[in-house]
């Protein structure tokens, strides 16, 4: 169940590195920019997961869903597009909104997998996995909304002591 930790590290690393750099150099910190970059890195990680673990992700979908493998690849492509757009300032607010839609739309697959004990990325833990996945989804949605969408934050200037 290391995946949620990896996601949080990928999400927060660009902002943490930029914060340290700005603090050491007394420069402005563009929170919005680096928060979006972190979300972009996370989405590219999700995309890679859709390629590398495609068969496992197919199992996360109910059997009545048509074209399950194609759907996994298609949703991975959506994640790649969102992840890439999060690095382009012009597209960051739209990409962050789409990220929230994806988090909400994909969550039922996580519930299905957890309830049915499908063993990918922690789901083999059964419904208790949702005690981790649910809050993680809330964190990702809050990150996207408060740090990438809700107004462009003014840069924070660190003064040299």
C-alpha positions in Angstrom: 0.0 0.0 0.0 2.9 2.3 -0.9 1.0 3.8 -3.8 -0.8 6.5 -1.8 2.6 7.6 -0.3 4.1 7.8 -3.7 1.2 9.9 -4.9 1.5 12.3 -2.0 5.3 12.6 -2.5 4.9 13.3 -6.2 2.1 15.8 -5.6 4.0 17.8 -3.0 7.6 17.6 -4.2 7.6 20.4 -6.8 6.0 22.8 -4.3 8.3 21.7 -1.5 11.4 22.1 -3.6 10.3 25.5 -4.9 9.5 26.6 -1.3 13.0 25.7 -0.1 14.6 27.3 -3.1 12.6 30.6 -2.6 13.3 30.6 1.1 17.0 30.2 0.6 17.2 32.8 -2.1 14.6 35.2 -0.9 12.7 35.0 -4.1 9.1 34.9 -4.9 7.2 31.6 -4.6 4.5 31.0 -7.1 2.4 28.5 -5.1 -0.1 28.0 -7.9 2.5 27.1 -10.5 4.3 24.5 -8.4 1.1 23.1 -7.0 -0.1 22.5 -10.5 3.2 21.0 -11.5 2.9 18.5 -8.6 -0.6 17.6 -9.7 0.7 17.2 -13.2 3.5 14.9 -12.1 0.9 12.8 -10.1 -1.3 12.6 -13.2 1.6 11.5 -15.4 2.2 8.8 -12.7 -1.5 7.8 -13.0 -1.1 7.6 -16.8 2.0 5.3 -16.4 0.0 3.1 -14.1 -2.7 2.7 -16.8 0.0 1.5 -19.2 2.0 -0.7 -16.9 -0.9 -2.1 -14.8 -3.6 -2.1 -17.6 -4.7 -5.7 -17.0 -5.1 -5.1 -13.3 -7.1 -2.0 -13.9 -9.4 -3.9 -16.3 -10.2 -6.2 -13.3 -11.2 -3.1 -11.3 -14.1 -2.6 -13.7 -17.3 -4.7 -13.5 -17.6 -7.3 -16.2 -20.7 -5.6 -17.7 -18.5 -2.6 -18.7 -17.8 -2.9 -22.5 -14.3 -2.5 -23.9 -12.7 -2.5 -20.5 -9.1 -2.6 -21.8 -9.7 0.1 -24.3 -11.4 2.2 -21.6 -8.3 1.8 -19.3 -6.1 3.0 -22.1 -8.5 5.9 -23.0 -8.7 7.0 -19.4 -4.9 6.8 -19.2 -4.7 9.1 -22.2 -7.0 11.5 -20.5 -4.7 11.5 -17.4 -1.7 12.2 -19.7 -3.5 15.1 -21.3 -4.5 16.6 -18.0 -1.0 16.0 -16.5 0.6 17.7 -19.5 -1.8 20.6 -19.4 -1.1 21.2 -15.7 2.4 22.4 -16.8 1.1 25.0 -19.1 -0.1 28.1 -17.2 -2.8 29.0 -19.7 -4.4 25.6 -19.2 -3.8 25.0 -15.5 -7.3 26.0 -14.2 -9.1 24.0 -16.8 -6.8 21.0 -16.3 -7.3 21.2 -12.5 -11.1 21.3 -13.0 -10.9 18.2 -15.3 -8.7 16.5 -12.7 -11.5 17.0 -10.1 -14.0 15.5 -12.5 -11.6 12.5 -13.1 -11.2 11.9 -9.4 -14.9 11.9 -8.9 -15.7 9.8 -12.0 -13.0 7.2 -11.4 -13.8 6.7 -7.7 -16.6 4.2 -8.2 -14.0 1.8 -9.8 -12.0 2.1 -6.6 -15.0 1.3 -4.5 -15.9 -1.7 -6.8 -12.3 -3.0 -6.6 -12.1 -2.6 -2.8 -15.5 -4.1 -2.1 -14.6 -7.1 -4.4 -11.1 -7.4 -3.1 -9.5 -7.0 -6.5 -5.8 -6.9 -5.8 -4.3 -3.8 -7.4 -2.7 -0.9 -5.5 -4.1 -1.8 -2.1 -7.6 -2.9 -3.2 -6.8 -6.4 -2.0 -7.3 -5.1 1.5 -11.0 -5.0 0.7 -13.3 -2.2 1.9 -10.8 -1.1 4.6 -8.7 0.2 1.7 -11.3 2.9 1.2 -10.3 4.3 4.6 -7.1 5.4 2.9 -8.3 5.9 -0.7 -11.3 8.1 0.3 -9.2 10.7 2.3 -6.6 10.6 -0.5 -9.2 11.5 -3.0 -10.3 14.4 -0.8 -6.7 15.6 -0.5 -6.3 15.5 -4.3 -9.5 17.3 -5.0 -8.8 19.9 -2.3 -5.2 20.4 -3.8 -6.6 20.8 -7.3 -9.3 23.3 -6.1 -7.6 25.4 -3.5 -4.1 25.5 -5.0 -4.7 25.2 -8.8 -8.1 26.7 -9.4 -9.2 29.1 -6.7 -7.7 32.3 -8.0 -4.1 32.6 -8.8 -2.3 33.0 -5.6 0.0 36.0 -5.3 3.6 34.9 -5.1 5.0 34.8 -1.6 8.3 36.6 -1.1 10.7 35.4 1.5 12.9 38.0 3.0 16.5 37.3 3.7 17.2 37.4 7.4 
